[in-house]
Amino acid sequence: MGAPWRDVPPQYGSWAAVYALFRRWQRDGTWKQLLTALQTLADAAGRVTWDVSVDSTSARTHQHAAGARKRGICRPNHPAVSASSRTTMRWAGPAAG
């Protein structure tokens, strides 16, 4: 017995043929057109609520996507402003008095 995702009923042909058809429909936009048509029908029937609320404070990302240091990589510290563009102030010596 093969992998469960490859158990295709005989009337559909081989797993490779089914997959090839799926990929062809994916590439030529058939699945997208089908989804759009179904959404249009459901929307016209009042079965779709288009209210969407996304709160990015609860969206989790991988630690490296947030700029965390990667193990084994050591980066030198760079000043936020280049040395040539910094304002230089020279303090006067002790006040004469």
Phi, psi and omega in degrees: 000133183275192178295142185302326181287350179261002179277089181259133177305142186304328182294346179265355181091196182284161177301318181297321180292319179296315180295319179299318178294317177303311181296320179298316179293328177293315182291323183271002174089008181300314180297320180296317178297320179297313179298315179299317179296316179294320177295321179298315178297315180295321179294316179297329179274002179074025183259005182240131172254118186268010178288123180231134177230119179241124179248108185292346179290342180254004179277122181265142177232170176290147184303327181284337178291337181267004177090015178295149180296134179274142182300132175087356180250123180244117181254136178291149177286135177243138178295150180294331180237138181292153183300327183286341182256002179286146174278130181253130177243130176255123180277140178290154178294186182301141183293135179280135185211000000 
